[in-house]
């Protein structure tokens, strides 16, 4: 198999898709908590920067802990596929 521009683009696309899928749980939780904190700040008119940062960090850390087995499974599957097909890529 020759390395063509289509192969390189497909390979890069697959890597970026995997990165986005792996980041999705933390980013989704961060977005949801951010919206809730923003609504709370708008309702109470409290405009403190740490009020929005700290809960988002804590929620994203908890999401990372909960999603870690799934993330590791995705990463192991991707890496195994990559190394298994490596001889075909370098021909």
N, CA, C and O atoms as a DFTB+ gen file, in Angstrom:
364 C
 N C O
     1  1       0.851      -1.175       0.000
     2  2       0.000       0.000       0.000
     3  2       0.896       1.237       0.000
     4  3       1.721       1.414       0.896
     5  1       0.731       2.074      -0.990
     6  2       1.521       3.301      -1.084
     7  2       0.884       4.395      -0.240
     8  3      -0.337       4.477      -0.108
     9  1       1.727       5.214       0.315
    10  2       1.218       6.336       1.106
    11  2       0.818       7.444       0.137
    12  3       1.652       8.034      -0.549
    13  1      -0.463       7.702       0.106
    14  2      -1.017       8.716      -0.787
    15  2      -1.532       9.885       0.047
    16  3      -1.703       9.756       1.259
    17  1      -1.776      11.015      -0.592
    18  2      -2.363      12.143       0.157
    19  2      -3.704      11.780       0.802
    20  3      -4.022      12.256       1.892
    21  1      -4.483      10.940       0.128
    22  2      -5.777      10.530       0.684
    23  2      -5.587       9.715       1.963
    24  3      -6.347       9.854       2.921
    25  1      -4.554       8.857       1.960
    26  2      -4.265       8.058       3.152
    27  2      -3.872       8.952       4.319
    28  3      -4.352       8.766       5.438
    29  1      -3.005       9.918       4.061
    30  2      -2.531      10.819       5.119
    31  2      -3.685      11.640       5.681
    32  3      -3.805      11.805       6.895
    33  1      -4.532      12.154       4.796
    34  2      -5.691      12.933       5.249
    35  2      -6.645      12.055       6.059
    36  3      -7.152      12.484       7.096
    37  1      -6.888      10.844       5.596
    38  2      -7.766       9.924       6.325
    39  2      -7.193       9.551       7.677
    40  3      -7.919       9.473       8.668
    41  1      -5.891       9.322       7.716
    42  2      -5.213       8.985       8.959
    43  2      -5.312      10.136       9.961
    44  3      -5.611       9.916      11.134
    45  1      -5.063      11.359       9.499
    46  2      -5.153      12.535      10.367
    47  2      -6.592      12.772      10.825
    48  3      -6.828      13.132      11.978
    49  1      -7.551      12.570       9.922
    50  2      -8.967      12.748      10.272
    51  2      -9.368      11.768      11.362
    52  3     -10.060      12.134      12.312
    53  1      -8.934      10.522      11.223
    54  2      -9.275       9.509      12.221
    55  2      -8.664       9.850      13.585
    56  3      -9.302       9.644      14.617
    57  1      -7.450      10.362      13.592
    58  2      -6.801      10.755      14.851
    59  2      -7.533      11.927      15.491
    60  3      -7.724      11.944      16.706
    61  1      -7.945      12.909      14.689
    62  2      -8.682      14.060      15.237
    63  2     -10.055      13.652      15.748
    64  3     -10.512      14.152      16.776
    65  1     -10.713      12.747      15.035
    66  2     -12.018      12.256      15.497
    67  2     -11.875      11.546      16.838
    68  3     -12.694      11.735      17.737
    69  1     -10.839      10.733      16.968
    70  2     -10.619      10.025      18.230
    71  2     -10.358      11.016      19.361
    72  3     -10.856      10.835      20.472
    73  1      -9.590      12.047      19.087
    74  2      -9.318      13.072      20.101
    75  2     -10.609      13.758      20.541
    76  3     -10.830      13.968      21.734
    77  1     -11.454      14.103      19.584
    78  2     -12.721      14.757      19.923
    79  2     -13.640      13.837      20.722
    80  3     -14.281      14.276      21.677
    81  1     -13.705      12.565      20.336
    82  2     -14.560      11.617      21.052
    83  2     -14.067      11.431      22.482
    84  3     -14.871      11.343      23.410
    85  1     -12.755      11.373      22.662
    86  2     -12.201      11.192      24.004
    87  2     -12.450      12.424      24.878
    88  3     -12.679      12.286      26.079
    89  1     -12.409      13.609      24.298
    90  2     -12.615      14.855      25.065
    91  2     -14.081      15.152      25.341
    92  3     -14.398      15.958      26.216
    93  1     -14.971      14.510      24.606
    94  2     -16.392      14.841      24.687
    95  2     -16.991      14.777      26.095
    96  3     -17.708      15.706      26.466
    97  1     -16.743      13.745      26.896
    98  2     -17.372      13.727      28.232
    99  2     -16.982      14.931      29.094
   100  3     -17.845      15.551      29.715
   101  1     -15.698      15.261      29.136
   102  2     -15.271      16.382      29.970
   103  2     -15.782      17.713      29.436
   104  3     -16.218      18.567      30.208
   105  1     -15.730      17.892      28.134
   106  2     -16.188      19.152      27.545
   107  2     -17.702      19.328      27.717
   108  3     -18.175      20.433      27.981
   109  1     -18.450      18.244      27.569
   110  2     -19.900      18.315      27.746
   111  2     -20.274      18.686      29.171
   112  3     -21.152      19.519      29.395
   113  1     -19.605      18.066      30.129
   114  2     -19.871      18.384      31.538
   115  2     -19.458      19.828      31.838
   116  3     -20.168      20.549      32.539
   117  1     -18.309      20.242      31.303
   118  2     -17.869      21.621      31.508
   119  2     -18.848      22.622      30.937
   120  3     -19.112      23.658      31.547
   121  1     -19.389      22.320      29.766
   122  2     -20.383      23.203      29.146
   123  2     -21.653      23.269      29.984
   124  3     -22.177      24.354      30.234
   125  1     -22.151      22.110      30.419
   126  2     -23.387      22.086      31.206
   127  2     -23.222      22.837      32.527
   128  3     -24.084      23.628      32.910
   129  1     -22.119      22.587      33.216
   130  2     -21.885      23.277      34.491
   131  2     -21.691      24.767      34.252
   132  3     -22.165      25.583      35.043
   133  1     -21.007      25.133      33.184
   134  2     -20.815      26.547      32.867
   135  2     -22.126      27.271      32.625
   136  3     -22.312      28.402      33.074
   137  1     -23.039      26.615      31.911
   138  2     -24.354      27.230      31.656
   139  2     -25.129      27.379      32.961
   140  3     -25.743      28.417      33.207
   141  1     -25.102      26.349      33.793
   142  2     -25.814      26.436      35.069
   143  2     -25.236      27.543      35.960
   144  3     -25.988      28.292      36.584
   145  1     -23.941      27.644      36.018
   146  2     -23.311      28.698      36.824
   147  2     -23.632      30.076      36.245
   148  3     -23.871      31.023      36.995
   149  1     -23.640      30.194      34.920
   150  2     -23.974      31.480      34.288
   151  2     -25.402      31.899      34.595
   152  3     -25.665      33.075      34.845
   153  1     -26.327      30.942      34.577
   154  2     -27.717      31.251      34.927
   155  2     -27.799      31.681      36.390
   156  3     -28.502      32.635      36.724
   157  1     -27.081      30.978      37.254
   158  2     -27.059      31.349      38.673
   159  2     -26.475      32.749      38.866
   160  3     -27.009      33.548      39.635
   161  1     -25.376      33.043      38.165
   162  2     -24.761      34.363      38.287
   163  2     -25.678      35.455      37.754
   164  3     -25.746      36.542      38.329
   165  1     -26.381      35.178      36.666
   166  2     -27.302      36.176      36.118
   167  2     -28.481      36.406      37.061
   168  3     -28.953      37.534      37.203
   169  1     -28.959      35.336      37.707
   170  2     -30.100      35.470      38.601
   171  2     -29.728      36.206      39.886
   172  3     -30.524      36.984      40.412
   173  1     -28.520      35.961      40.389
   174  2     -28.125      36.578      41.649
   175  2     -27.256      37.815      41.458
   176  3     -26.985      38.532      42.420
   177  1     -26.827      38.068      40.258
   178  2     -25.952      39.185      39.901
   179  2     -24.631      39.139      40.663
   180  3     -24.050      40.173      40.991
   181  1     -24.172      37.930      40.935
   182  2     -22.837      37.732      41.512
   183  2     -21.890      37.513      40.341
   184  3     -22.068      36.566      39.575
   185  1     -20.902      38.357      40.190
   186  2     -19.981      38.264      39.060
   187  2     -18.566      37.976      39.556
   188  3     -17.672      38.813      39.430
   189  1     -18.375      36.813      40.105
   190  2     -17.059      36.415      40.588
   191  2     -16.497      35.361      39.640
   192  3     -17.169      34.375      39.338
   193  1     -15.274      35.564      39.172
   194  2     -14.675      34.657      38.195
   195  2     -14.439      33.272      38.777
   196  3     -14.610      32.271      38.080
   197  1     -14.051      33.201      40.040
   198  2     -13.791      31.889      40.642
   199  2     -15.071      31.086      40.829
   200  3     -15.028      29.858      40.898
   201  1     -16.199      31.765      40.912
   202  2     -17.474      31.061      41.052
   203  2     -17.757      30.210      39.831
   204  3     -18.428      29.184      39.947
   205  1     -17.271      30.601      38.673
   206  2     -17.508      29.799      37.478
   207  2     -16.368      28.825      37.228
   208  3     -16.601      27.745      36.687
   209  1     -15.150      29.170      37.603
   210  2     -13.993      28.330      37.293
   211  2     -13.913      27.085      38.170
   212  3     -13.751      25.978      37.657
   213  1     -14.022      27.252      39.456
   214  2     -13.819      26.134      40.383
   215  2     -14.859      25.022      40.190
   216  3     -14.464      23.860      40.097
   217  1     -16.157      25.311      40.126
   218  2     -17.117      24.218      39.905
   219  2     -16.905      23.496      38.567
   220  3     -17.087      22.282      38.485
   221  1     -16.522      24.241      37.522
   222  2     -16.256      23.596      36.230
   223  2     -15.071      22.647      36.329
   224  3     -15.122      21.532      35.810
   225  1     -14.007      23.083      36.989
   226  2     -12.832      22.221      37.140
   227  2     -13.167      20.957      37.929
   228  3     -12.757      19.859      37.553
   229  1     -13.903      21.113      39.010
   230  2     -14.275      19.961      39.831
   231  2     -15.169      19.006      39.039
   232  3     -14.961      17.792      39.064
   233  1     -16.154      19.550      38.343
   234  2     -17.068      18.708      37.563
   235  2     -16.334      17.993      36.435
   236  3     -16.605      16.823      36.167
   237  1     -15.417      18.676      35.778
   238  2     -14.670      18.045      34.692
   239  2     -13.731      16.968      35.241
   240  3     -13.535      15.939      34.595
   241  1     -13.160      17.185      36.397
   242  2     -12.306      16.173      37.015
   243  2     -13.120      14.933      37.379
   244  3     -12.663      13.810      37.166
   245  1     -14.318      15.124      37.926
   246  2     -15.194      13.993      38.260
   247  2     -15.608      13.257      36.982
   248  3     -15.646      12.027      36.959
   249  1     -15.918      14.008      35.922
   250  2     -16.269      13.373      34.646
   251  2     -15.095      12.565      34.103
   252  3     -15.291      11.485      33.546
   253  1     -13.886      13.075      34.259
   254  2     -12.701      12.340      33.814
   255  2     -12.547      11.034      34.584
   256  3     -12.250       9.992      33.999
   257  1     -12.749      11.094      35.893
   258  2     -12.638       9.878      36.703
   259  2     -13.686       8.852      36.288
   260  3     -13.384       7.664      36.169
   261  1     -14.916       9.306      36.069
   262  2     -15.989       8.383      35.705
   263  2     -15.829       7.830      34.285
   264  3     -16.165       6.674      34.028
   265  1     -15.318       8.651      33.370
   266  2     -15.186       8.231      31.973
   267  2     -13.846       7.579      31.667
   268  3     -13.630       7.120      30.545
   269  1     -12.945       7.528      32.638
   270  2     -11.594       7.035      32.373
   271  2     -11.552       5.607      31.826
   272  3     -10.793       5.356      30.889
   273  1     -12.331       4.654      32.365
   274  2     -12.281       3.304      31.774
   275  2     -12.705       3.295      30.300
   276  3     -12.096       2.603      29.485
   277  1     -13.724       4.045      29.966
   278  2     -14.188       4.134      28.578
   279  2     -13.126       4.791      27.699
   280  3     -12.876       4.342      26.581
   281  1     -12.506       5.850      28.204
   282  2     -11.459       6.546      27.457
   283  2     -10.283       5.609      27.210
   284  3      -9.756       5.554      26.098
   285  1      -9.870       4.875      28.233
   286  2      -8.748       3.951      28.069
   287  2      -9.076       2.846      27.079
   288  3      -8.213       2.427      26.307
   289  1     -10.318       2.369      27.094
   290  2     -10.729       1.347      26.124
   291  2     -10.631       1.889      24.699
   292  3     -10.123       1.213      23.805
   293  1     -11.119       3.111      24.495
   294  2     -11.042       3.738      23.165
   295  2      -9.590       3.907      22.725
   296  3      -9.240       3.604      21.585
   297  1      -8.747       4.396      23.641
   298  2      -7.344       4.620      23.305
   299  2      -6.617       3.302      23.028
   300  3      -5.806       3.226      22.105
   301  1      -6.899       2.272      23.815
   302  2      -6.253       0.974      23.609
   303  2      -6.684       0.362      22.278
   304  3      -5.862      -0.209      21.562
   305  1      -7.967       0.477      21.945
   306  2      -8.456      -0.052      20.671
   307  2      -7.802       0.671      19.504
   308  3      -7.363       0.033      18.547
   309  1      -7.735       1.986      19.575
   310  2      -7.127       2.781      18.508
   311  2      -5.638       2.460      18.363
   312  3      -5.146       2.271      17.251
   313  1      -4.928       2.400      19.486
   314  2      -3.492       2.137      19.453
   315  2      -3.200       0.719      18.952
   316  3      -2.268       0.511      18.175
   317  1      -3.992      -0.242      19.393
   318  2      -3.813      -1.618      18.924
   319  2      -4.038      -1.705      17.429
   320  3      -3.273      -2.362      16.722
   321  1      -5.076      -1.050      16.942
   322  2      -5.342      -1.035      15.503
   323  2      -4.191      -0.370      14.744
   324  3      -3.785      -0.838      13.680
   325  1      -3.680       0.708      15.297
   326  2      -2.578       1.430      14.661
   327  2      -1.333       0.554      14.563
   328  3      -0.722       0.460      13.499
   329  1      -0.954      -0.089      15.671
   330  2       0.250      -0.913      15.664
   331  2       0.063      -2.196      14.863
   332  3       1.015      -2.689      14.257
   333  1      -1.145      -2.739      14.852
   334  2      -1.403      -3.939      14.068
   335  2      -1.258      -3.654      12.571
   336  3      -0.725      -4.478      11.828
   337  1      -1.725      -2.502      12.139
   338  2      -1.675      -2.154      10.716
   339  2      -0.393      -1.426      10.312
   340  3      -0.239      -1.056       9.148
   341  1       0.522      -1.218      11.247
   342  2       1.758      -0.498      10.963
   343  2       2.572      -1.093       9.802
   344  3       3.074      -0.337       8.971
   345  1       2.717      -2.421       9.722
   346  2       3.467      -2.952       8.576
   347  2       2.829      -2.606       7.228
   348  3       3.537      -2.422       6.238
   349  1       1.527      -2.519       7.183
   350  2       0.852      -2.147       5.935
   351  2       1.080      -0.662       5.622
   352  3       1.141      -0.282       4.453
   353  1       1.203       0.165       6.640
   354  2       1.382       1.600       6.424
   355  2       2.763       1.931       5.882
   356  3       2.908       2.872       5.102
   357  1       3.787       1.167       6.284
   358  2       5.147       1.532       5.890
   359  2       5.594       0.871       4.591
   360  3       6.737       1.062       4.178
   361  1       4.744       0.112       3.947
   362  2       5.110      -0.494       2.665
   363  2       5.114       0.523       1.569
   364  3       5.400       0.190       0.419
